[in-house]
Amino acid sequence: MLAQVKRTTLKVRDLNKSVPFYEDVLGMTKYYDDKITLSGDLLPGGEKGDITRLIIMKGQDPVIGMIGLLQWIDPVPNAPEIDYKFDFGKPVFVAQVADAKHTYEAAKKFGSKMTAPLSESEYPGADGNIVRVRSVGVFDPDGHFFECNQRL
């Protein structure tokens, strides 16, 4: 049986900064919002009794591709400096967008760090045909990187 990845959860510093990025730049909507007291068993971080808040953001698909934003409420951890480099353990999220120029403009308005200006490129697809995309690379407020592509 194959696994279907439904959600990725990201640890964030401040939901009040993160949620507007996912809403205004990526166009996602809130699916879930609640406080959770950790059991100390499953999550490889935090301790039993820690209080967190989880907001799950939903994209176009009603089941897959959701992004959870998890903030520690009590205790509040010290957050490391944001490192904007791609390295081991740091994913690249690839998001299909309807209008990459709109995403680029929204990211500029939001003040997102970007890797390069809006660009177009071609690469070989899995079926051997050439894929053309308009892309923008943006970081969320916690340094998670999104390659936002519009197929041309």
N, C-alpha and C positions, 0 to 999 in steps of 0.2 A: 504494500500500500504506500503510495506516495504522499508525502507531507504537503500541505498547502499552507504557505505562510500567510496568516491573516493580519497580523499586526507586528510592528516593531515598536518597542517602548524605549524612549530616550530619557535619561536623567537630565533635568533642566534646573537652572539656577532660580528662575523667576517666571512663573506661569503668566504673569501680567505682561511680560515682554515676549514670551514665546508664542502664546496663543494668537496675538495679532499678526505675527509673521505667517503662521500657517493659514489664517483666514484671509489676510489681505494680499499676500504674495502668492501663495499656492492655491488659494481659493477653496480650502477645505472648510468643513463645518464641524461643530461639536457634536459628538455622538454620545459621550458619557462624561460625567463630571461628579466625582465623589472623593471623600477622604477615606483612606484605608489604613488600618492599624496592622503593621506587619506581624506575621506569625514567627518570623525568624528562621523558617525552614526552607522555603523554596528559592527566594531571591538571593543571589550571591552577593549581598551587600545589605548593610543596615542590620539592626538588631530587633529581637522580639520586643514589641511595644512601640517601636518607632511609628510616628504618624506621618503619613504621606498624603498627597493629593494627586489623583490621576485624572487627567483629561484626555480622552481619546478623540482624535480628529479623524474625520471620514472624508475620503475623496469621492470620486464618481461611483466606484463600485460599492455596493451595499455590504460586502463581506470582506474582500481582500484589500490590502494596501492601506490599512488604517495605521495611524501613528499615535502611540501613547506618549504623553508628556507627563513625567513623574517628578514631582518636587517634594523634597523632604521638608516637612513643616516643623517637626519636633523629634529629635534635635536638628538644628540647621547646620549642615556640614560646611566646612571651609571648601570653597570651590577653587580648583587650580586655574591658572592663567589659561586663556584659550589659545591653543596652538592651531594655526590655520594650515597645517601641513597634512598631506595624505600619508599615512603610515600604517603599520600593522595595528589591527584592532580598531581602525577608524574607517567606517564604511563610506561608500559613495552611494547616495540614493539617486536613482534615475527616475525622474518624473516626466510623464508625457503631459504636455500642456497644449491647449488649443491655440494659443497665441503667445509665442515666446517674446515678442516685442512688448506685449502687455505685461508679462511676468517681469521682464527687465525693467520697465518703467515703474512697476509696483515695488520692486526691490530697491530701486534708486530712491523712491519716495520714502520707503521704510527706513532707509539708511543701512541696508545690508552690505556686508563686505562681499565683493564679487571677485572672481578670478580673472575675468577678461570681459571686454565689451561683448555685446550681442554679436554672434558670428554664425556663419553657415559652413557646413562641412559635409563630406561624403565619406562613406565607409562601406565595405562589403557586408551585406546582410547574411544571415544564417542560410538563406536559400540561394546564395550566390549573386543575387541582384544587388545593385547599388542602392543604398539608403541615403537620402538627403535629409538633413535636419537643420533647423535654425535653433541655436542653443544659447543658454546663459547659465553660468555657474555661480550659485549663491550660497552663502552660509547663513544658517539660522542664528539667533542670538547666542547660542551655546557653542557655535563652531561646527555644527553638523553640516556636511556639504551636500548640496543638491545640484545635480546636473539636470536642468529643465530643458527638454527637447520638444520641438514641434516638427512633426514629419511634414516634409514639403512634397 
